[in-house]
Amino acid sequence: MLAALPVAEPDPLWALINAFRQDRRADKIDLVVGVYRDASGQTPVMQAVQEAEANLASAAVSKSYRALSGNLAFNDGMSRLLLGEGAEALDRQCTIQTVGGTGALRILADFIAFASPQATIWNTNPGYVNHRPIMTAAGLNVRTFRWQENEAGLDLDAVVADLREARAGDVVLLHGCCHNPTGIDPAPEQWRRLAMLCKDKGLIPLIDMAYQGFGDGTEADAAGLRHFAGQIDTVLVAASCSKNMGLYCERTGAAMVIAPDRDMLANIRATLERITRANYSMPPEHGAAIAAHLFESPEMWLSELETSRRRVAEIRHGLAEALVRCSAPEKFQALRRQKGMFSLLPLDQRQMSRLREDFGVYGTANGRINIAGLLPRDIERLAEALRVVSCAPPLVYAARATA
Ligand SMILES: Cc1ncc(COP(=O)(O)O)c(C=O)c1O
C-alpha cells in the first residue's frame, strides 16, 4: 500500500509559514497567516472568552458525550447571530455545530453530494484556497466565476457573464463578507442583484461566513446573507468562530441549512447527523460552550470585536496613506475600499518573491496579504517595499542595464 502512495505536495501556505519561521532577519514581516494581531503583534485570547472559560471551569460540567448536533445553545445562538433576532428564516432552518468553519464547509459538501451529486459548485476566482479541495474531496465538480474589481467596486457584469452556464440546482459559493483573498465585497444593491440571479436561475447559494464582525460590524456583515435568506427558499451557510471570537484552535463553527418548508427540517437534521456520525460522531464541546456563554451576555465580546475591527480598518487606511506618501502606483489604492483581513496585491509571483527575498515581507504567492497581521511600526517600510517592487523593471532588463 505505502509503496503506491502518490506523492503529496506540502501545503504551500504552511511551507511559507515555515520559511518565515526559519528566516533570521529581525525585521521580517509575516502577512501570510490568517490571524488577527493586536498592536503588540499578539493574537490575544479575548477577555470575554477568558471570563467564559473561568465560568466553565468552576461549573465543572460533566464531559459525557454531547448530542450529535453538538451544543444546542451554541447552535441556537449561531442561527440568531447569522440571521438576526426575529428573522422569518429562523423557523425553517437547521443548524449544527461543526469542527470550525472548515468542518462546516465539508459537512455541507457531503450534504450536497448526498442530496444532489450532479450539482456543480461555482467558486469565485480568485477564491479561498481551501474551497476547491474541500468540495472535490466530497466528490463534487467545481467551476469558477470571476471575482474582480472595476472602478465602482465588485465587477458584477463579470459574475453574471460567468454564471451564465450555471444550471438550476448548481451551488454558488459566496463569501458572506470580507472576501478571502481579495477583500472585495458586494455593495447592498449588488447583493440584491446576486440574490435575484440565484432566484431566477434556480441556483442554491452556499454562503461562507468566516469573518462576521471584521468588515462593517456583525449586523452589517450579515446583511447579504439575511437578504438571501429572505428571498430564496434554500440557502446553505458555513460559519466560523475562529476569527470573530478568536477561537482558532478550539475549532468552532456551524453548518446551517435553510429549507423552503419546516416539515423538511427533521430529515435535514438526520442527514447532517448521519454525515457527522460517519466522520467524528460529534464535535468537541469547549469552544462551543465558550461561544454559548458569549451569546448569553454578548456586550464585552462585541465591544472587543469592534476594537479589533477598527484596528484592521485603521491599518488598512494607514497603509493606503503611506503608499500615497511614498508615491507608490495608484493601483494600490484599491486597498482602501476593500474589507476585512485580506487584500490581494496587484503584484505577480515574481514580485511577491522579491518582496520576500529582498525585504523579508511574506505574503502568499498569488499576492494575498493579511492586513490584520500588520503592525503599525511596519506600515511605512511595507509601503516603501511595495513601491520598489512594483516600480522595478523586470529582472532581465535590470541585468542588462548593469552589464
Ligand atoms: C473564507 C474562509 N472560509 C473558511 C475558513 C475556515 O475557518 P476555520 O479556521 O474556522 O476552519 C477560512 C479560514 O481562514 C476562510 O478564510
The ligand as a MOL file (V3000), in Angstrom:
LIG
                    3D

  0  0  0     0  0            999 V3000
M  V30 BEGIN CTAB
M  V30 COUNTS 16 16 0 0 0
M  V30 BEGIN ATOM
M  V30 1 C -13.2530 32.0400 3.6160 0
M  V30 2 C -12.9100 31.0880 4.7140 0
M  V30 3 N -13.7390 30.0690 4.9690 0
M  V30 4 C -13.4860 29.1860 5.9430 0
M  V30 5 C -12.3410 29.2780 6.7130 0
M  V30 6 C -12.0650 28.2150 7.7490 0
M  V30 7 O -12.2620 28.6420 9.0350 0
M  V30 8 P -11.8360 27.7480 10.2790 0
M  V30 9 O -10.4620 28.1480 10.6520 0
M  V30 10 O -12.8500 28.0640 11.3220 0
M  V30 11 O -11.8930 26.3110 9.8650 0
M  V30 12 C -11.4590 30.3230 6.4960 0
M  V30 13 C -10.2420 30.4390 7.2970 0
M  V30 14 O -9.3180 31.1020 7.0270 0
M  V30 15 C -11.7440 31.2470 5.4630 0
M  V30 16 O -10.9240 32.2620 5.1830 0
M  V30 END ATOM
M  V30 BEGIN BOND
M  V30 1 1 1 2
M  V30 2 1 2 3
M  V30 3 2 2 15
M  V30 4 2 3 4
M  V30 5 1 4 5
M  V30 6 1 5 6
M  V30 7 2 5 12
M  V30 8 1 6 7
M  V30 9 1 7 8
M  V30 10 2 8 9
M  V30 11 1 8 10
M  V30 12 1 8 11
M  V30 13 1 12 13
M  V30 14 1 12 15
M  V30 15 2 13 14
M  V30 16 1 15 16
M  V30 END BOND
M  V30 END CTAB
M  END
